[in-house]
C-alpha cells in the first residue's frame, strides 16, 4: 500500500482513473467457515474482537494490520482497522455479505498515512481464531491477501 498511493495519485491527477466508489468488490478466496459460525450476522464469540497480522502487496512491500470488529445494531460487522507501519487508521464501512460468509467493507480513513483511500477489505472466518483477509484497490483489483489471528 505504500507505493500504491503514489501510483494511484499519479493516475488520478493524470485523469486515468477515479475513486470508482461503485466498482464491484473483488472476489475473496473461499474457505468455508465451520457450520457453527455461519450466519448473516456477527457472532461476537467468533468474528468480533481484535485481530492482527501482516500483509504484503503483490509487488513486495509488507505492512502490519491491527483490526477491531464488533456487530452493529443490525447484526452487521463494523469496526476499525489500522496499518501501524504505514501510519493509517480507518473505519470499516460494511457493504454486504457475500457467498461463503464473506463480509465486504470499504475503508474510510480518518488518518490516511501512506494508504490508498477507499480500498476494499474482505474478511471470512477460517475458525474462531483465524480470518482470511483480502485487500483490493478502489477499482476492485486485488493486491494483497493474508491471514489474521485473534489478538491475545
N, C-alpha and C positions, 0 to 999 in steps of 0.2 A: 504494500500500500504506500510505502514511502515514495517511490518513484512514479507510481501511478497518478498521484495528484498532479505532478508536474506535467506528465503526458496529457492527462485529462484537461488541465488548464490550458495547455498549448493548443489542443484540438478545439476546445470550446471557444477560445478567443479567435482562432482562425476560422470559425464558423463551420467546422466539420461535424461537430456533434453538439447535442444539447443535453440538458439534465435527464431527459427521457423519463419523466415521472411515471408514465403509463406503460413502460416496457414490461413484457412478460417476465415473471420471476424465473430464474434459472432452475434447471432440474437438479434434484438432490439425489445422491446415491441412496438407494432404498435398502435399508436394513430394518426389517420388521421389529417393532417393539414387542416385548412379551405381551400375550393377551391380557395379562393382569394390569397393564398400564395403557392399553389402547382406549382412547376416549376422545371426544371433541372438546375437552376442557382440561385444564391443568390439574393433575393430582399432585399437590404440594410434596407429598412423600417421594415422588419420582422426578418430576420435571422442575418444580420450583426449587430455589436455593441458589447457592453460589457455585459457580463453575469457573475453571481456569485451564489454561493450556497455552500452546504456542502454535501459531500458524505461519505458513511460508507461502509466498506467492509463486506463481509458475516461473517467474524469471529470477527467483532466488532469495530476495530479502525475506527475513523472518521477523516476527513481532509477537509480543506477549498479549494474551487475552485474559480479561477478568470480567465475569458477567454475573448479574444478579437477576433471577427470574421469579415471578410470582403470578398469581391469577388476578384478573380484574373482576369487577362486579358481574360481568357476563361469563366468567369462567375462561376467558381467553388469556393467553400469555401476555405479559408485559414485563418490562424490565429495563435495565441499563447495561451498557457494555462499555468497557474501557480497553484501550490498547496502550498500556502504560509505557511501553518502549517507544511509542510514536506520539505520546502526549495527547491522545484523543479520548474524548468521553462523549457518548451518545445515548439517547433513549431509543429503545427498540419499539417501533410502531408496528403492531400486529396488522398484517394484511389479510391472511387467510390460512385455513387449514388445507392441506393437500393430501392426496392419497399416501398411505403409509404412515399416517400420523405425523406429517412434516408440518412444522409451523414456519410460515414465511413472514419476514419482517423487512421493513425499511429502517435504515439507520438515520436518525435525525440528530446531528451533532450540536452539542452545547459548546464543546471545545474541539474544533476540527484538527488541531495539530497538523500532522503530515498526512491525514487520512482523506480518501476520496469521499465527497458528500453523497448522500442518498443511495449508498450501496445496498445490496440485498444480503440478508443473512437468513439461512435456512437451517433449522435445527430439528433433529429427530433423535429419539431415545434409542440407545442400544440396550441399556439396562439401567437400573436405578442410580448408578454411579458414573455413567458414561453417555455422552451426547455426540452425535455426528454434527459437525459444523461446516457449512459451506458458505463462502463469501463470494459475491459477484459484483461486477461494476454496475452502475445505474442502467446500462443497456441490457443487462442480463448475462453478459459474458462472464462465466465462472473463472475465477483466478486463484482461489485458494480453498483448500479443504483440510480438515484436521479432526482430531478427537479432543473433546473437552472432558475434564474429570471433575467430579464434585469436590469442592474445596473442603478441607477438614478443619 
